[in-house]
Amino acid sequence: MEADPHPDLMDQIARLGLEPTRPLVVCDADEVLFSFMAAFERFLHGRGLYYVWRSYALFGNIRRRADGAALEQAEIRELIAAFYVTHIETLEPVPGAATALRALSRRAAILVLTNLPPHHVAARGRALERHGLPYPVLGNTGGKGPAMRCVTGRVRAPVYFVDDSPHHHASVATHAAAVVRIHFVAERRLAGLVAPAAESHYRIDTWYAARAVIEADLARRGP
């Protein structure tokens, strides 16, 4: 069983001032709101590396151009850390995200729940605002189920979770089973490497379709 969120995250959730009767859409950032893999692949090429697109995982797929050897986990963690230092505010938005969430915000509150070190959260918020996505950002670590349990404990209305990771869908299913879970992978090459998350309710990879599903579910539930 995953532990409770860090006390700092619980305090952030408490300060959100969520309206208990207002529906809530909780979105991941990378490959949901931002095009992470396209930028990360260019970053790899600049360092003599490449991505082989054989599975839905960074480990085993990042290789050295010189000899084709796969990088170790520790090397990948260092790469990701370096990438975020220089690129967290330059990622391009996923097409349709701003339009869809702006429409949904007329009916629901919007929240971004992203797995990032605390020192990157402010930069992620600035990047979101720059692209017409001015929503609160929570920096999480580990599975997102415990954080979603804390969030849903403050809301009596429908809650929707949009994320690219099957691991996070499983975590949310365990800790906040009533949440409607949408498995969303914006990068087409990556989407083709992963089956719909077993613990998700929908597999949708465009914001036009995600908005339609959420709006239809809200309409079905009534005011």
C-alpha positions, 0 to 999 in steps of 0.5 A: 500500500502506498503511503500518504502524500508528503505533508507539503502536498497535503497542505497544498491540496488544503489551500486549493479551496476546492468547491465541494460541489464543483466537478474536477478534472485532474490532468498530468502534464507530460504527454497530456498537456505538454509534448515531452517525448518529441523534445526529449528525443531532440535533446538525446540527439544533441548528446549522441543518444537516440530512442529506439521506440520499442516499448513504453519505457525509457529504460532499455530504449535510450541508447548511445549512437556510438555503440548502440548500448542502452543507458543504465537507470542512473544515467537516465535519471541524470538525463531527465534531470538535465533535460528539465533544467533547460527545457521545462519552460520550452515544451510545446503544448499538446494540440487542443489542450488549452481549448478543451480545458477552457471549455471544461472550466465553465463546468469544472475546476481544473488541476494539474498533478505532475510528478516533478521535484518541488523546485520545478513546479513554479517553472511548470506553472509559468509554462502552463500559463504561457500556453493558455493553461493557467491552472493550479499545479501540484508536484507529486512523487510516486503513485498518484493514488494517495494524492487523488484520495486527498483531493477527492476527499474534498469534492462530492462532485464527479472527478476525472483523472487524465494521465498517460501512465498505466501505473498511475491509473492503477494507483488511483483505482486503488486509492480513489476508485470513484474517479473516472480515469482516462488513459491519454498518450499524446505522442502517437509513436508512444501511444502505439507502444502501450495498451489501454491501462487495465484500470482506466475507464477510457483510452483517449489520445486527443483532447477533442475526444477527451472533452466530449467524453467528460462533457457527456458524462457530466450531462448524464449525471445532471446538474 
